[in-house]
């Protein structure tokens, strides 16, 4: 049961925030982290509300001021994204409002929004579909009147080691030669074919892998291109993890793994090629990690670059 106590309007409350600051100096950022908020985000042609964790901060440029008006930041955020879909223009307006709430104490503001984005993904061969979640982080800052906008997301995929596949094909070819040693004539071309990449049309489930991507976005676009970037990275890798899977889907996935043998270095280059072709990206930083089934450690590669001018 909640208890509401009506304050006495004539009663004056102390406010020590107006006391002089000890060891006075400006502060780069002051604020709060992990605020629970609902966000309206684009999902296909519609918008959905998702639970989010938000960090908010402003600078404290007045060296003599003891602190910022923190409650004003919190109250402003409670309705900032409740009815409006998150867009670059909307983020800029909210950031400017956060600066304005401080009554001249601040000139900069920053928001970090973290949530899980759901996307409906079709199966590879059957008529089924399923939802997949992607962790997203939006980092927006208003500095000297300019919006700086970054976005992080992660994509999980399957990776089959090219070296392991080649070694497996060799054993298959040798087993074939042993089992049919008495058959005459035995064409050497069959042995060579079995040892080649054509001799392995599909591979069993491979190791789960993950691409973590951060992009700095240009300011010439009205929407956050999350879905488009996720699609581009998944298409470049070729083996994104699946949702709904029947036997025909599992076989199709095995075929895709055989067609997309890759070291972590190969995966990083594929991701970089997809991101560097996007004109909405100013810069990108991507890391891939293959959670190996052979070793007790992971294989990782990192790549940075710029989007297409």
N, C-alpha and C positions, 0 to 999 in steps of 0.2 A: 504494500500500500504506500503510495506517495503522499508526502505531507507538504502542503504549500503554506509557507509563512509569508504574510504580507509585510513588506518593509515599511518602516515609518518614513514617509517622504521628508519629514523635517529633520531626520537624524543624519548627521554628516559623517561619512565614513573616511577613515584615513587612507591616503594614497601615497605610499612611500616611493612610488615610481618617479615622483617629482623631486625626490631628494637628490643632492649633488652626487655625481658618480665618483667613487674612489678610483684612483689610477686611471683617470679619464683618458679615453682614446676612442676613435671610431672603431666600429666592428663591421667585418665583411658581410656576415649573414647572421640573422637572429630569427628564430621562428619555432615551428613545431613539426614533428614527424609522426607518421603513422596515424593520421586522422582518418576515421572511417567516414566515407562519403559514397553516395550513389552517383554514378556517371551515366550520361546519355552518350552512347557511341554508335557510329554507323555500322550497320550489318546488312550488306547487300543494298537493297533499295529502301530498307527501313532503318529505324534506330531502336536500340534496346537499352534498358537500364541495367547496369552491372555494379556489383559492389567493388569499391576501390579503396586503396590505401594511399593517402596523399601527404606529401611533405610541403610545407609552405614556409617561406622566409623572405625577409627584406633586409636591406643594409641599415645600419645605424650610423649616419654620417655625422651627427652632432656628438662630438667627443664628450661634452659635458652632460649629455642626457644619460640618465641611468638605464633606461630601458625603452622598448617600443611599446605600442598599444597592441599587445598580443591577442586579447579577446576580440578586438575589431577584425583581425585577420580570420579568426575562427568563425565568427558570426557571418562574415561576408562569404566565406566558402560554403556555408550550410545551404545556400540557395543559388550559388553561382552556376552550378552545372545540373541543377535539378530538372530543368525544362528545355535546355538548349544543348544540342549535340556538340560534342567537343570538336572544334575546328581551329585552325591557326588564328583566324580573326577573333574568334571568341576567346581564345587563350590570351591574346594581346589585351583585349578589353578587361578581362579579369585581372591580369597583372597590373594594368594601369590603375584600376580601382583599389587594389591592395596598396599600392604606393600612396594613393590619395588618402586612404584611411589614416595614415600616420601623421598627417598635419605638418608636413615639412621635415619630419625626422629622417625620411628615407627617400632615395632616388631610384632604387633598383628593387626588383621582386623576382622570386623564383618559385616555380611549382614543379613537383615531381609526382606524376600520377601512375600508380601501378594497379593493374587489373589483369584478369584472364579473359581473352577474347575467344568466343565460340564461333566456329565456322563449320557449316554442314558440308561434308565431303562424300562424294559418290564412291561406291565400290569400283574396283578395277574392271570386273567382268559381269557381275550379277547386277540386278536392278535395285540393290539395297543402297543405303546411305547411312552415315552416322556422324555425330558431332565430335569435333576435335578442338581441344583448347590450346591456345597459344599465350604464353606469358608476355605481357606488354608493359613497357615503361615509357612514358612521355616526359621529357625534361624540357621545360619552357622557362626562359628567363627574359626579362625586360631590362636591358642595360643601355644607358645613354639614349633611351627612346627607341632602341632597335630590338626586335624580337629575335632571340636565338632559340631554335627549335630542334631538338633531337628526339630520336625514337629508338628504343631497343625492342627486339623480339627474338624468339627462339623457334627453331624448326627441328623436329626429330626425324631421322631417316635411318635407313639400313645401309650398311657398308660391308661389302665382301672383299677381302684382301686379294689383289691380283696375284701375289706370290703364292698364297695358299691355294688359289684356284689352279695355277699352273702346276704345282706339285701334285695336286689331286688328279689332274688330267693325266699326268705322267704315270701315276699308279694305275689308273684305269686302263691305259694303253698297254702297260706291262702285264696286267692281269688278263687282258684279252689275248695277248700273244701266248701266255702260258696255257690258258684254257683251250685254245684252238691250235696248239702247236702241231698236232697230228693232222690237221686239215690241210689239204693240198689242192690247188695252190692257195697260199695265204698272201694276199696282196700287201706289200709294205705301205701302200697308200692308205689302207684302213688304219694301220698303226699310227701313221702320221696324222691322220684326220682325228683320231681319238685324242691325240696329245695336243691338238690345236684348240683354240677357243671355240671353234665350230663344234667340237666334240663334247661340249658341256652346254646344253641348251638352257639349263636352269640350275640354280644352286639352292640348297636348303636354307632355312632361316639364318641370316647373318647377324653381325653384332649391331646393337642399337647405337646410333650416333646422334650428335647434336650440333647444330650450327647456331651460334649466338652472334647476332648482328646488331650493330649500332650505326645509325645513319644521322647525319646532320642535313636537315632539309632546307631547300631554297624557299624563298618567300613568295614565289610567283604562282602558287597553287592554293586553291580554296579548301581542299579536303586533305585529311591525313591519309596517305596512300598505303595503309597497312595491308589490306587484302591483296592489293596488286603486288606488293613487295614479297609477301609470303608466297603467293602463287609463282612469282618469278624464281625465287630460291628453290622451291620444291620442284619445279620443272627442270631447273638446271641440275639438281642432284639426281633426279630420276627415280628415287626410291623412298618417298616419304612414308612414314609409318601409316598403317591403315586403321580404319574404324570397323565397319561391318565387313565380315569376311566369310564367304562360303568357299567350298572346295575350288571352284573355278577362279575365285579371286586369289586364293592362296597360290594356285599354280601360276597365275599371271604375275604375282609378286615375285615368285621364284625366277621367272623368266626375266623380269626387270633387273633383279639382282645380278644375273649372269651377264646382262647387257650393259651393266654399269659397274663393273669392277673398278674399285678406286682405293688408292692410298689416301691418307688424310691430306697429303699435298694436292692430289687430284681434286678432292672435294673443295678445298680452299680456293683453288683456281676457278672452279665452276661457279662458286658463290660470287667471287670477285667479278667474273665476266658478266653475270646477271646484274649485279649492282652498278657496275661501271657503265652499263648501257642505259641507265634510267636518268632522264634529265631533271627529275625532281630532287635528286641527291646531290648535295654539295660535296660531302666526304663520307666515307664509310670505314668501319673497322669491324672485321669479322673474325671469329675464331671457330674452328671446327674441332670436335673431340670425338674420337672413335674409342668407345668403351670396350676394349679388346677382350675377346674370349680366350686368346692364347696367352697373353701376358697378364700379370697382376697390376699393370699400370696402363694408362691411357696414351694413345697417340694423338697429338694435337698439332695444329698449324694455324697461324694467324696471318692475316693479310689486310692491308689498308689501301685506300685509293680514292679516286674522285669520280663523281658521276659524269655523264655525258654533258658537255656544254650546251 
